[in-house]
Amino acid sequence: MLVKLFSRGTGKGRGPVQYCCDAVVPAFDPETRRRIRGEFVTRDPAPVVLSGDPARTEMLIDSIDRKWKYTSAWPSPAWSATSSTRCGFATSTRATSSCIS
């Protein structure tokens, strides 16, 4: 499976968890991949949490004291629904981990 890892991971948990779960999200220019201020798009179909607990993931991210608190990634178009790894967002520490897929 090919995965795109994003260069994020230093902020609070609300932003990335909300972005993964919300049906309406900020619009981005397809050529520059920069956010278009004030514009939003509705995802069709809307995201569905298949496993994991978004509230728990957000709480875990907020409880981590390091600079880099989480890793976000998305499967490439070659991703298969039969893949055993279906994680769109994950956080991990030595004692705990959480994944929203």
C-alpha positions as CSV (number, residue, x, y, z in Angstrom):
1,M,0.0,0.0,0.0
2,L,1.3,3.5,-0.9
3,V,0.7,6.2,1.7
4,K,1.0,9.9,1.6
5,L,2.4,11.3,4.9
6,F,1.6,15.0,5.6
7,S,3.9,17.5,7.2
8,R,1.7,18.3,10.1
9,G,1.6,17.2,13.7
10,T,2.4,20.0,16.0
11,G,-0.9,21.5,17.0
12,K,-4.0,20.7,19.1
13,G,-6.0,17.6,18.3
14,R,-9.3,19.3,17.4
15,G,-8.2,20.5,14.0
16,P,-7.0,17.2,12.4
17,V,-9.7,15.1,14.1
18,Q,-12.4,17.5,12.9
19,Y,-10.9,17.6,9.4
20,C,-10.9,13.8,9.2
21,C,-14.5,13.5,10.4
22,D,-16.4,16.5,9.0
23,A,-18.5,16.4,5.9
24,V,-17.9,20.1,5.1
25,V,-14.2,21.1,5.0
26,P,-12.1,24.1,3.7
27,A,-11.6,24.3,-0.1
28,F,-8.1,24.0,-1.6
29,D,-6.8,25.1,-5.0
30,P,-6.1,21.9,-6.9
31,E,-3.0,23.3,-8.6
32,T,-1.2,25.0,-5.6
33,R,-2.8,23.0,-2.8
34,R,-3.3,26.2,-0.9
35,R,-6.4,26.9,1.1
36,I,-9.0,29.2,-0.5
37,R,-10.1,31.6,2.2
38,G,-13.8,31.6,3.0
39,E,-14.6,28.7,0.7
40,F,-15.7,25.2,1.7
41,V,-16.6,22.0,0.0
42,T,-19.0,19.2,1.0
43,R,-17.5,15.8,0.8
44,D,-19.6,13.3,-1.1
45,P,-19.8,10.7,0.3
46,A,-19.4,12.1,3.8
47,P,-16.7,10.5,6.0
48,V,-17.7,7.6,8.2
49,V,-15.6,6.5,11.2
50,L,-15.2,2.8,10.8
51,S,-13.1,2.3,13.9
52,G,-11.6,4.3,16.7
53,D,-13.0,7.1,18.8
54,P,-12.4,10.7,17.6
55,A,-12.9,12.2,21.0
56,R,-10.3,9.8,22.5
57,T,-7.8,10.5,19.7
58,E,-8.2,14.3,20.2
59,M,-7.7,13.9,24.0
60,L,-4.6,11.8,23.4
61,I,-3.1,14.3,21.1
62,D,-3.7,17.1,23.5
63,S,-2.1,15.1,26.3
64,I,1.3,14.7,24.5
65,D,4.0,17.1,25.7
66,R,6.3,16.8,22.6
67,K,6.4,19.2,19.7
68,W,5.4,16.5,17.2
69,K,2.2,15.0,18.6
70,Y,0.6,13.1,15.8
71,T,1.1,11.7,12.3
72,S,-1.5,12.1,9.5
73,A,-1.5,10.1,6.3
74,W,-3.8,9.1,3.6
75,P,-3.8,6.0,1.4
76,S,-2.9,6.6,-2.3
77,P,-5.4,5.9,-5.1
78,A,-3.9,2.5,-5.3
79,W,-5.1,1.7,-1.8
80,S,-7.3,-1.4,-1.6
81,A,-10.4,-1.6,0.6
82,T,-9.1,-5.1,1.6
83,S,-5.9,-3.6,3.0
84,S,-5.4,-4.3,6.7
85,T,-4.2,-0.8,7.3
86,R,-7.0,1.7,6.8
87,C,-5.7,4.5,9.0
88,G,-6.3,8.1,8.0
89,F,-5.0,9.6,11.2
90,A,-3.1,8.2,14.2
91,T,-1.4,9.3,17.4
92,S,1.0,7.2,19.4
93,T,2.9,7.4,22.7
94,R,4.7,4.6,24.5
95,A,1.6,3.9,26.7
96,T,-1.3,4.7,24.4
97,S,-2.3,4.8,20.8
98,S,-5.4,5.7,18.8
99,C,-6.4,5.5,15.2
100,I,-9.3,6.9,13.3
101,S,-10.0,5.0,10.1
